[in-house]
């Protein structure tokens, strides 16, 4: 039966359905090629969604001869090597029905009714030959997909997985297995379902190479990445891991805006509600909790690459829209962006970056799915010299001391900046704040030669309390980062306590020869183990060598250290310092001797840049 009408903007609306008990492989190929899908014997196709948004439907397929998996997809394959795969004729049994019941608990709206509704009573033969891929972990069924076999193509019907295994990205893994089996069978196309032209939950189907879409006029056309404004959004895109799911549902149901959130019509906001019991800020925003869980989830399978002041300037340029030395070399932006609030009392920071531009770049990076981290090279609050004046100051700015009030005014200026970091709809952008870094060295006024451990810890807690409690800023994660540590005891010498730190970081600038690879690797191992034991995240918060004089430094030094062992691999991100000039830079630029090696670093399956970050 066919239903055809015309939309308000003169688009023909296709809405067709039919019952077919048996089709030949060639007939199935022809149906898929015209945008048809089926559940059991019920066939359907439609080009406009039936919801209030009236979105354009895109039937999708993969051209198998030219398909290659992305880096993140290769990583998914590697982390699922422990699973046993069984391919066989499709059939219903209690084990699959029980898996379906667990799988559907992932849905809040449009909860699927039954597995039988998707694959029918006789899935192996009606309406065509249908196979199933089953994944087992210790003889326990954790994933299954059902796919049809045509003459020159195959097509997915339905896939499901155990929510307990969400971190393994089994939905994507099942598609990759279907693609591989279809290639081995000599097929030409793999049809993996519908998505929308507009951004939606189904955008994960668009993240495959060799992708084509049906234009509803008889043509299959190449679908390029972001062709239809596929929005990367924030770090929650693609997240389906259980812990974030539970936390976010709770937050969406019960939490309210903080007192600093935009309020419409003069309405008084509800008081904030506790959102978690594992962060420094128990009132952290939904997006901040999601960022923390994102970092925990990504870190075992890849390291995010970061760059300080990436969008602000580079070698031979400054404040040019869309410009980035990293992007110029490898074609992609970093996943993590660093900036600094030193000289917050002025119009521009200590490196000449206008604070208004900095806000804009933070919002721009966030809109593409990037992560922002902020450091604080603040002037000595007693002498008014720069951060490198290590004259004693901390003891004078603590509560009830001579310079406390003036330093609080500096923290107020920082708070004002942080409160202005939100999207156009008023959602605060999650920020990793990294104050008073490298405190185990002596160059700064908060370093170990200028204050005692007790004074340093008091400074840290005073800062957190002022931002979190006095100013009700709830979109921050707090990262601590001593420099070049090698033991847990050394790390804890100046550590304010687990209640005051979210991320255990380390800065490292000694990687000048290969003897230091193991030293850095062991240091990363130490903080990764500490972080895991405390339910936190570990990171290489600063790293690099000035002017990068070693041509293979990226792959054979930095990456080798991160991949030193299973624990060092848990490093969430590695951020290199800024590209100030040809006399002082830490990242490659076009024509630099290490640029070719950096491209290899970018292409390595373990490194994650901005485009790939949205797929995790």
Secondary structure as UniProt FT lines:
FT   STRAND          2..6
FT   TURN            8..9
FT   STRAND          12..19
FT   HELIX           25..33
FT   TURN            34..35
FT   STRAND          37..39
FT   TURN            40..41
FT   STRAND          42..46
FT   TURN            52..53
FT   STRAND          56..63
FT   HELIX           64..66
FT   HELIX           71..79
FT   TURN            80..82
FT   STRAND          84..89
FT   HELIX           94..103
FT   HELIX           104..106
FT   HELIX           115..119
FT   TURN            123..125
FT   STRAND          130..137
FT   TURN            138..139
FT   STRAND          140..149
FT   STRAND          153..161
FT   HELIX           163..168
FT   HELIX           170..184
FT   TURN            185..186
FT   STRAND          189..196
FT   HELIX           201..206
FT   STRAND          211..214
FT   STRAND          220..222
FT   TURN            225..228
FT   TURN            235..238
FT   HELIX           242..254
FT   TURN            259..260
FT   HELIX           264..266
FT   TURN            282..283
FT   HELIX           286..299
FT   TURN            300..301
FT   STRAND          303..308
FT   TURN            309..312
FT   STRAND          313..314
FT   TURN            315..316
FT   STRAND          317..318
FT   TURN            321..322
FT   HELIX           325..330
FT   STRAND          336..340
FT   TURN            342..345
FT   TURN            350..351
FT   HELIX           355..367
FT   TURN            368..369
FT   STRAND          371..375
FT   TURN            381..383
FT   TURN            387..388
FT   HELIX           394..397
FT   TURN            399..400
FT   TURN            402..403
FT   HELIX           404..419
FT   TURN            424..425
FT   STRAND          431..434
FT   TURN            439..440
FT   TURN            445..446
FT   TURN            448..450
FT   HELIX           453..465
FT   HELIX           466..470
FT   STRAND          476..483
FT   HELIX           488..491
FT   HELIX           492..494
FT   HELIX           498..500
FT   STRAND          503..508
FT   TURN            511..512
FT   HELIX           515..534
FT   STRAND          537..543
FT   TURN            546..547
FT   TURN            551..552
FT   HELIX           554..558
FT   HELIX           559..562
FT   TURN            566..567
FT   HELIX           568..570
FT   STRAND          573..576
FT   TURN            582..583
FT   TURN            590..591
FT   TURN            593..594
FT   HELIX           595..603
FT   TURN            605..606
FT   STRAND          607..608
FT   HELIX           610..613
FT   TURN            614..615
//
